[in-house]
Amino acid sequence: MWSKPTRQQGFVLPSVLLLGLVVITSGLALQAMALQGVLSQKRELKRDQQTDAEFSAVMRQALD
């Protein structure tokens, strides 16, 4: 009854492969952004801890 047009043969596999590539690439991009966020938070925490330690040292010296 229905015959496949010859031009559309092999259309599904390349489409699925392309979709898979897009999904993997976007997942990697999201992971990279999350990693950058975590590293930025760690740097900020270290900087804040250093500033707090310096302030505490100055306060201790002022009280002595």
C-alpha positions, -999 to +999 in steps of 0.1 A: +000+000+000+024+026+013+059+027-001+086+048+014+100+075-007+136+068-016+148+102-004+136+097+032+154+064+038+179+067+066+164+099+080+157+086+115+192+074+125+210+107+117+183+126+134+186+105+166+224+108+165+222+145+161+197+148+190+219+127+212+249+148+204+230+180+213+218+165+246+253+154+255+268+187+246+242+207+265+247+184+295+285+190+295+279+228+292+256+227+323+282+207+342+309+232+333+288+261+345+280+243+377+317+236+383+325+272+377+299+282+402+312+258+429+348+270+423+338+306+425+320+300+458+350+282+472+373+311+463+348+336+478+346+315+510+384+313+513+387+351+507+360+358+534+377+334+559+410+352+553+395+386+558+377+374+590+409+359+603+428+392+597+400+412+613+400+389+644+438+392+647+435+430+647+407+429+673+428+406+695+458+430+693+435+460+701+422+443+732+457+434+745 
